Amino acid sequence: MTATAFAAQPAPFLPVAWTEMVSHRSYLVRFAQRKLHDPMLAEDVVHDVFEAVISGRAAFAGRAALRSWLTAILKHKIVDLVRSRVGLESLDEEGADEAAHAVACPQPQPDEVATQREALRQTLARIEALPANLREVVELRVLQDQPTEAVCEALSISEDNLFVRLHRARKQLMN
């Protein structure tokens, strides 16, 4: 047999003893945890490696050390897992809600500020349009945030009357 004919023949597959394979388990789990950052997924993917070897889907040819071969299978399993999960979290899916993927900013956007300013302007205009007795109560108690007692004293009214006027003012503002 020539050298090229010998090289073309597939290498014979060597059976892997269960105990020899399991002796590398802790190393494989640590390797997977470093890559996946999830201990449960690491255990699952190492289990998939052992299952592939036992079921015959992966056969050891003896061209490398057993640990290196098992690590190579593990790397492929991790890549498969990551690829399968990428499809679940794609940002490019049609119809995906863009707001769900946007980074939240604690400050209002310029259009929101403009809307808020316009709403405030309209509210202040409506307060100005209130009858004088209701407008005074809203300005002192709500806008200036004065205590109830101070407002009652300044307007020479009772607390009950203050609350009635506030209620009437709010009711008119809501219409």
Backbone bond lengths (Angstrom), bond angles and torsions (degrees), N, CA, C in turn:
res aa  C-N    CA-C-N  psi(-1)  N-CA   C-N-CA  omega(-1)  CA-C   N-CA-C  phi
1 M - - - 1.438 - - 1.522 107.44 -
2 T 1.331 115.55 136.29 1.467 120.19 -179.29 1.517 110.05 -81.54
3 A 1.335 115.38 168.67 1.464 120.78 -178.50 1.520 111.03 -66.87
4 T 1.340 116.54 -37.45 1.468 118.73 -179.51 1.521 110.92 -71.56
5 A 1.305 117.84 -35.38 1.453 120.76 177.88 1.522 110.31 -67.83
6 F 1.324 116.30 -35.89 1.470 120.00 179.09 1.529 110.23 -68.34
7 A 1.340 117.21 -39.69 1.461 121.17 -178.32 1.516 110.97 -69.53
8 A 1.334 118.18 -28.59 1.450 121.56 -177.58 1.527 111.99 -75.32
9 Q 1.322 118.44 -21.23 1.455 121.14 -178.61 1.527 109.39 -74.64
10 P 1.340 116.46 139.44 1.458 118.79 178.30 1.519 110.53 -66.28
11 A 1.306 115.36 146.07 1.465 120.30 179.16 1.521 108.76 -71.02
12 P 1.309 117.71 144.21 1.467 119.94 178.52 1.526 109.24 -68.71
13 F 1.313 114.24 141.72 1.462 119.73 -179.90 1.514 109.80 -85.87
14 L 1.315 115.40 134.92 1.452 120.94 -178.65 1.521 109.33 -100.55
15 P 1.304 117.55 134.32 1.464 118.37 176.61 1.533 109.72 -69.05
16 V 1.325 114.42 142.18 1.462 119.84 -179.84 1.519 107.36 -105.72
17 A 1.328 115.29 125.31 1.455 119.61 178.44 1.526 109.09 -71.88
18 W 1.326 114.75 138.98 1.473 120.80 -178.89 1.519 111.21 -56.62
19 T 1.320 117.53 -45.63 1.465 120.60 -177.48 1.526 111.23 -64.97
20 E 1.324 116.97 -36.61 1.463 120.01 178.29 1.530 110.51 -67.34
21 M 1.333 116.23 -39.90 1.459 120.92 -179.65 1.534 110.66 -68.61
22 V 1.317 116.94 -43.55 1.465 121.56 -177.85 1.527 111.30 -68.05
23 S 1.317 117.40 -23.57 1.468 119.18 178.74 1.534 111.44 -64.20
24 H 1.322 118.67 -17.71 1.465 123.22 178.83 1.535 112.22 -97.32
25 R 1.325 116.97 1.57 1.464 121.49 -174.90 1.519 113.05 -57.48
26 S 1.327 118.69 -49.45 1.471 120.80 -175.88 1.533 110.52 -61.86
27 Y 1.330 116.78 -39.22 1.467 120.10 177.48 1.532 109.92 -62.87
28 L 1.317 116.70 -44.79 1.462 121.22 -178.25 1.532 111.04 -64.51
29 V 1.325 116.75 -40.89 1.469 120.29 179.25 1.527 110.14 -64.25
30 R 1.327 117.68 -44.37 1.470 120.74 178.23 1.524 110.81 -61.39
31 F 1.317 116.75 -42.49 1.464 121.70 178.40 1.532 110.00 -59.50
32 A 1.319 116.44 -47.50 1.465 121.19 -178.67 1.538 111.14 -65.90
33 Q 1.334 117.33 -37.85 1.470 119.73 178.61 1.520 111.35 -64.15
34 R 1.319 117.10 -38.37 1.470 119.93 178.07 1.527 111.01 -64.07
35 K 1.299 116.90 -34.70 1.458 120.23 -178.39 1.530 112.93 -82.39
36 L 1.328 117.10 -38.16 1.468 121.12 -172.66 1.529 113.99 -98.61
37 H 1.312 117.57 -20.54 1.468 122.73 -177.32 1.531 112.62 57.17
38 D 1.319 116.04 31.43 1.467 121.28 178.74 1.525 107.90 -147.84
39 P 1.341 118.12 109.88 1.471 120.58 -176.50 1.526 113.75 -60.13
40 M 1.314 117.69 -36.42 1.468 119.94 -178.60 1.531 110.80 -69.37
41 L 1.319 116.97 -42.77 1.465 119.53 177.09 1.522 111.05 -64.56
42 A 1.333 116.46 -36.52 1.464 120.61 178.61 1.526 110.17 -61.74
43 E 1.319 116.53 -45.48 1.478 120.11 177.78 1.525 110.56 -60.82
44 D 1.327 116.51 -43.14 1.464 120.35 -178.71 1.524 112.11 -63.05
45 V 1.322 115.97 -43.25 1.451 118.94 -176.55 1.535 111.11 -71.06
46 V 1.328 118.24 -34.17 1.474 120.67 175.65 1.531 109.13 -67.38
47 H 1.320 116.64 -38.73 1.467 120.14 175.66 1.535 110.04 -59.84
48 D 1.341 116.40 -40.87 1.468 119.95 178.42 1.537 111.60 -63.11
49 V 1.322 116.76 -35.05 1.471 120.60 177.11 1.523 109.62 -63.67
50 F 1.316 117.43 -49.12 1.469 121.01 -179.92 1.525 110.93 -62.66
51 E 1.314 116.25 -39.02 1.462 120.06 179.31 1.530 110.63 -64.12
52 A 1.325 116.79 -40.51 1.471 120.34 178.79 1.521 110.93 -63.42
53 V 1.326 117.27 -39.47 1.467 120.67 -179.57 1.528 110.19 -70.09
54 I 1.315 117.48 -46.64 1.470 121.68 -177.94 1.529 111.19 -64.70
55 S 1.336 116.72 -40.46 1.470 119.38 -177.44 1.519 112.71 -76.86
56 G 1.331 117.13 -10.66 1.457 119.73 177.13 1.519 113.29 93.14
57 R 1.334 118.91 1.73 1.470 120.55 177.73 1.521 111.13 -69.87
58 A 1.326 116.88 -22.00 1.463 122.15 174.73 1.517 106.63 -126.87
59 A 1.309 116.47 128.48 1.464 120.72 -177.44 1.522 109.69 -123.30
60 F 1.308 115.58 132.49 1.466 122.88 -177.95 1.518 109.41 -81.98
61 A 1.354 115.27 121.38 1.459 120.08 -178.81 1.518 112.03 -97.33
62 G 1.313 118.11 -7.90 1.454 121.06 177.77 1.518 114.25 81.10
63 R 1.327 118.24 11.62 1.464 120.46 -179.78 1.526 112.08 -81.02
64 A 1.320 118.09 -10.33 1.464 122.83 179.38 1.517 107.90 -142.20
65 A 1.305 115.86 173.40 1.459 119.86 176.46 1.527 107.99 -68.25
66 L 1.315 116.88 150.29 1.453 121.66 -178.00 1.531 111.23 -57.74
67 R 1.338 116.95 -43.74 1.471 120.30 -179.40 1.528 110.60 -61.84
68 S 1.315 117.69 -41.93 1.472 121.10 178.96 1.523 110.73 -63.30
69 W 1.325 116.38 -41.44 1.456 121.13 179.72 1.528 111.08 -65.35
70 L 1.334 116.24 -45.31 1.465 120.00 178.06 1.529 110.94 -63.58
71 T 1.325 117.42 -38.50 1.462 121.30 178.56 1.526 110.45 -65.00
72 A 1.323 117.44 -38.66 1.464 120.78 177.85 1.528 110.44 -63.11
73 I 1.311 117.65 -43.05 1.468 121.11 177.08 1.527 109.31 -62.38
74 L 1.333 115.95 -42.85 1.463 120.91 179.29 1.528 111.05 -60.36
75 K 1.312 117.26 -43.08 1.470 120.63 178.51 1.525 110.36 -58.56
76 H 1.319 116.80 -43.80 1.466 120.42 179.14 1.533 111.05 -64.38
77 K 1.319 117.05 -39.64 1.466 120.70 178.49 1.533 110.52 -64.46
78 I 1.324 117.08 -39.82 1.466 121.08 178.87 1.530 110.31 -65.22
79 V 1.330 116.44 -43.05 1.466 120.19 177.95 1.524 110.13 -61.41
80 D 1.324 117.52 -43.80 1.464 121.19 177.95 1.523 111.04 -60.03
81 L 1.326 116.32 -42.34 1.465 120.81 -179.92 1.522 110.88 -64.10
82 V 1.314 116.52 -45.50 1.471 120.49 -179.72 1.524 110.36 -63.76
83 R 1.322 116.71 -42.82 1.467 119.67 178.25 1.523 111.97 -62.23
84 S 1.309 117.47 -40.00 1.465 119.77 -179.67 1.523 111.26 -68.01
85 R 1.317 116.99 -32.59 1.468 120.29 179.72 1.519 112.64 -80.13
86 V 1.306 117.87 -26.92 1.461 120.56 179.64 1.519 109.81 -61.78
87 G 1.300 117.21 -38.73 1.459 120.49 179.24 1.513 112.68 -62.68
88 L 1.323 117.41 -25.68 1.462 120.78 -179.42 1.517 112.41 -79.84
89 E 1.325 117.74 -23.37 1.449 120.76 -174.15 1.525 111.73 -119.59
90 S 1.309 117.35 32.22 1.456 120.62 -176.44 1.517 111.20 -70.55
91 L 1.314 116.02 136.29 1.451 121.21 175.61 1.523 111.04 -88.10
92 D 1.325 117.09 -9.39 1.454 121.47 -175.45 1.524 113.56 -98.17
93 E 1.324 118.03 6.47 1.454 120.13 -177.92 1.522 109.59 -65.80
94 E 1.335 115.66 141.24 1.451 119.15 176.74 1.516 109.13 -69.18
95 G 1.305 115.35 140.40 1.453 120.10 179.05 1.511 113.87 79.20
96 A 1.323 117.88 3.72 1.462 119.79 179.08 1.516 108.82 -69.23
97 D 1.288 115.58 141.26 1.457 121.24 -179.80 1.523 109.04 -71.98
98 E 1.342 116.38 111.92 1.460 120.07 -177.30 1.517 111.65 -65.19
99 A 1.318 117.09 -32.30 1.468 119.90 -179.10 1.522 111.35 -64.98
100 A 1.323 117.14 -29.75 1.466 120.05 -179.24 1.522 111.26 -69.65
101 H 1.337 117.46 -26.15 1.450 121.02 -177.77 1.525 112.95 -99.47
102 A 1.332 116.68 -5.99 1.456 119.84 -179.21 1.525 110.38 -74.03
103 V 1.302 115.20 149.47 1.456 120.18 176.68 1.519 107.23 -81.70
104 A 1.312 115.71 127.38 1.462 119.92 -177.47 1.520 110.14 -75.12
105 C 1.312 115.50 134.33 1.462 121.99 177.67 1.522 106.92 -110.72
106 P 1.333 117.71 130.74 1.464 119.09 -177.46 1.527 113.01 -68.87
107 Q 1.316 118.59 -21.89 1.459 122.14 -179.80 1.525 109.97 -88.78
108 P 1.352 117.71 145.10 1.464 119.24 177.31 1.527 110.88 -67.21
109 Q 1.303 115.21 148.44 1.456 121.52 178.03 1.533 109.13 -74.04
110 P 1.327 118.39 160.22 1.464 120.77 -178.09 1.529 113.80 -55.36
111 D 1.316 117.19 -39.60 1.464 118.84 179.00 1.525 111.68 -67.56
112 E 1.344 116.75 -33.75 1.464 120.41 176.82 1.522 110.82 -68.50
113 V 1.339 117.14 -38.54 1.463 120.74 177.62 1.527 109.91 -62.93
114 A 1.319 116.98 -43.91 1.460 121.11 179.51 1.526 110.84 -62.31
115 T 1.331 116.38 -41.93 1.466 120.55 178.53 1.521 110.94 -64.37
116 Q 1.340 116.80 -43.14 1.465 120.66 178.89 1.527 111.37 -63.61
117 R 1.321 116.69 -41.40 1.474 120.33 179.73 1.520 111.09 -64.50
118 E 1.315 116.15 -40.42 1.465 119.75 178.72 1.528 110.60 -66.00
119 A 1.322 117.18 -42.04 1.471 120.51 177.99 1.526 110.56 -63.43
120 L 1.332 117.79 -40.75 1.465 121.63 177.53 1.528 110.89 -63.88
121 R 1.318 116.65 -43.54 1.468 120.37 178.89 1.526 110.46 -59.93
122 Q 1.322 116.80 -43.99 1.467 120.58 179.94 1.528 110.81 -65.63
123 T 1.325 117.05 -40.29 1.471 120.64 -179.96 1.521 110.70 -65.55
124 L 1.324 117.13 -44.19 1.469 120.11 178.94 1.527 110.94 -63.94
125 A 1.326 117.66 -36.18 1.462 121.24 176.99 1.527 110.34 -65.69
126 R 1.317 116.59 -38.94 1.475 119.75 178.62 1.528 110.81 -68.85
127 I 1.341 117.19 -36.16 1.474 119.91 176.78 1.530 109.62 -64.05
128 E 1.339 117.07 -41.56 1.464 121.22 178.38 1.523 111.10 -62.26
129 A 1.337 117.39 -29.92 1.460 121.65 -178.40 1.530 113.01 -80.88
130 L 1.324 117.37 -8.82 1.471 120.65 179.45 1.528 110.12 -67.03
131 P 1.347 117.01 155.52 1.467 119.59 172.46 1.529 109.60 -58.99
132 A 1.311 117.62 152.10 1.469 123.43 -173.14 1.525 112.75 -55.06
133 N 1.331 118.50 -43.45 1.474 119.83 -177.86 1.522 112.54 -65.63
134 L 1.335 117.75 -32.86 1.474 121.20 178.05 1.529 110.49 -80.83
135 R 1.345 116.64 -39.92 1.461 121.45 -179.65 1.532 110.85 -60.39
136 E 1.334 117.35 -43.48 1.471 121.15 -179.43 1.527 111.30 -60.15
137 V 1.317 116.17 -42.73 1.472 121.13 -179.37 1.533 109.95 -63.42
138 V 1.321 117.76 -45.81 1.464 121.66 -178.93 1.523 110.20 -65.13
139 E 1.325 116.83 -44.47 1.464 119.73 -179.07 1.527 111.67 -61.71
140 L 1.342 116.61 -46.34 1.462 119.22 -177.15 1.535 112.71 -72.88
141 R 1.313 116.00 -49.44 1.478 119.38 -172.73 1.524 112.39 -80.46
142 V 1.328 118.00 -42.03 1.465 120.72 -173.52 1.533 111.54 -93.01
143 L 1.319 117.14 -53.85 1.465 119.19 -174.79 1.524 112.42 -73.84
144 Q 1.340 116.60 -42.00 1.469 119.44 -179.57 1.528 112.47 -91.41
145 D 1.322 116.90 -9.10 1.467 123.91 176.85 1.533 112.58 55.72
146 Q 1.328 114.79 41.88 1.464 119.29 177.41 1.523 109.17 -80.10
147 P 1.320 117.00 150.39 1.469 119.43 178.62 1.536 111.59 -64.40
148 T 1.317 114.72 155.56 1.460 121.43 -177.84 1.531 111.24 -54.64
149 E 1.313 116.33 -46.09 1.468 120.32 -177.61 1.519 111.75 -60.64
150 A 1.314 117.74 -41.75 1.468 122.01 -179.25 1.525 110.79 -65.62
151 V 1.332 117.51 -40.57 1.464 121.13 179.44 1.520 109.58 -66.00
152 C 1.323 116.68 -44.85 1.473 120.83 179.48 1.530 110.73 -60.57
153 E 1.309 116.86 -41.44 1.464 121.46 -179.90 1.530 110.87 -67.98
154 A 1.345 117.08 -43.31 1.469 121.19 -178.58 1.524 111.83 -65.19
155 L 1.339 117.70 -35.49 1.464 121.63 -177.59 1.525 112.75 -98.74
156 S 1.343 116.86 -4.05 1.471 122.71 -177.98 1.523 111.33 55.40
157 I 1.361 114.28 51.82 1.467 120.16 177.10 1.523 108.92 -130.50
158 S 1.334 115.81 164.34 1.465 120.31 177.65 1.533 109.72 -83.33
159 E 1.339 114.31 166.22 1.471 118.96 176.89 1.516 110.92 -61.56
160 D 1.331 116.43 -42.18 1.466 119.78 179.66 1.527 110.53 -59.74
161 N 1.334 115.85 -42.79 1.458 119.87 -179.88 1.526 110.05 -65.66
162 L 1.333 116.99 -38.57 1.470 120.87 177.07 1.517 110.65 -58.42
163 F 1.339 117.17 -47.84 1.459 120.84 -177.97 1.524 111.77 -66.86
164 V 1.337 117.24 -35.22 1.466 120.65 176.76 1.530 109.69 -64.75
165 R 1.336 116.37 -44.52 1.464 120.11 179.80 1.538 111.09 -64.90
166 L 1.326 117.26 -41.83 1.475 119.81 177.29 1.532 111.08 -61.04
167 H 1.334 115.01 -41.53 1.462 119.56 179.32 1.530 110.69 -62.40
168 R 1.325 116.48 -45.97 1.468 120.78 179.91 1.531 111.10 -64.13
169 A 1.331 116.03 -40.44 1.470 119.34 179.99 1.532 110.07 -64.34
170 R 1.309 116.92 -45.37 1.480 120.26 179.84 1.531 110.73 -62.36
171 K 1.324 115.06 -40.45 1.467 119.99 -179.80 1.527 109.69 -62.25
172 Q 1.322 117.64 -43.29 1.478 120.52 179.30 1.527 110.69 -67.87
173 L 1.323 117.08 -37.22 1.464 120.18 179.29 1.530 112.36 -67.03
174 M 1.315 116.58 -31.18 1.476 120.68 -178.73 1.525 111.85 -76.63
175 N 1.317 118.32 -22.80 1.481 121.13 -179.16 1.494 111.55 -79.36
